[in-house]
Amino acid sequence: MKNKKIIVWLLKLFISWRLILLLITWVAVKLIPYKAGFLGGGEFAYQLNPLYWAWANFDGGYYLAIARQGYLQFQQAFFPFYPLLIRFLARFLKDYLFSSLLISHLAFLAVMYLFYRLTKLDFGQKAARMAVLFLLLFPTSFYFGSAYTEALFLALVLASFYAARRRAWLWMGIFGGLASATRLVGIFLLPALIVERWQAQKDGDRRWLDFWPLLLILAGLVSYMVYLQKTVGDPLYFVHLQGFLKTGRTGGRIILPYQVCWRYLKMICTTKADVLYFTVWLELLTSGLFLGLIIFSYRQIRLSYFIFMVLAYITPTLSGTFSSMPRYVLILFPGFMVLPLLVEKHSWFKRVYLFFAIILGMAAVMLFTRGYWVA
């Protein structure tokens, strides 16, 4: 595929994906009663235009609130770069939700393109096309089109890795710094890209001064920590307030993965068949799938990718829950890279993946857009 054909193909995929999401949402509005509490724009605005405000449900509302008025109590768990972008764009567009969705959609287009290019570098065109499709069809890919950080963060992570692969070290650091100002796990680009930079030097690139852009990756997180120290007197407040958010996470101690798995097995055995039961299964299945992909990908992918994926996967589970893991795994791009390799080895895997991805994805979109917690 030439570059122009790639872009046209990706645009067609993107438009089809977005239209299908809107169709599923329309069906959900007709069939499922909404649940008040965390609806985008509040209950009144949501009722007037659910096809629009549904994409700011749950955390989306917090990002919009931060963009409008800055941080209020307990909102510091949400990193600043995304709401800052929303605020900047809303000055011109005069609509905070539209600004946030525009950022997310443009970022996701960048994700699709960069993900294709990175995958093609190591696995070829066929695998790259399939990997993009697997990402689009993942049950929670709708978050890429919502007022959430997933699209922006993954675009910055991929841009940082792609810049490193192209040996554009300054851009690597800039994109990495913006990523660490968007999500906490952005800081894991630092160890991953240290390895990438070391391997480039090993291959004969001897410019030792080019290591300094790696320090820029720290800039986003450190800047936010300095801000928190000045405003609330605690540079790690985004960690310490987890216990106040009622997400099931602990803010002061580490819970080992086997303890989390045992907790979920108990929930499956005791939870009645309702939306919570669906969410528990979705959290367990997606966490299990990506644990398997981590194991499978060892020695299949670049060491830098593997380091980032392992650290970004493990960190949220150490707080005692798989809550939000169906959304968090979206940024574990190396896992989606190796899915085509699994299909080559086991032809049945493609059918199983597509079946569950489509069924679970339709259910997740319908529930999320009607105000039910999914991830």
Secondary structure, 3 states (H helix, E strand, C coil): CCHHHHHHHHHHHHHHHHHHHHHHHHHHHHHCCCCCCCCCCHHHHHHHCHHHHHHHCCHHHHHHHHHHHCCCCCHHHCCCHHHHHHHHHHHHHCCHHHHHHHHHHHHHHHHHHHHHHHHHHHHCHHHHHHHHHHHHHCCCHHHHHCCCCHHHHHHHHHHHHHHHHCCCHHHHHHHHHHHHCCCHHHHHHHHHHHHHHHHHHHCCCCCHHHHHHHHHHHHHHHHHHHHHHHHHCCCCHHHHHHHHCCCCCCCCCCCCHHHHHHHHHHHHHHCCCCHHHHHHHHHHHHHHHHHHHHHHHCCCCCHHHHHHHHHHHHHHHCCCCCCCHHHHHHHCHHHHHHHHHHHHHCHHHHHHHHHHHHHHHHHHHHHHHCCCCCC
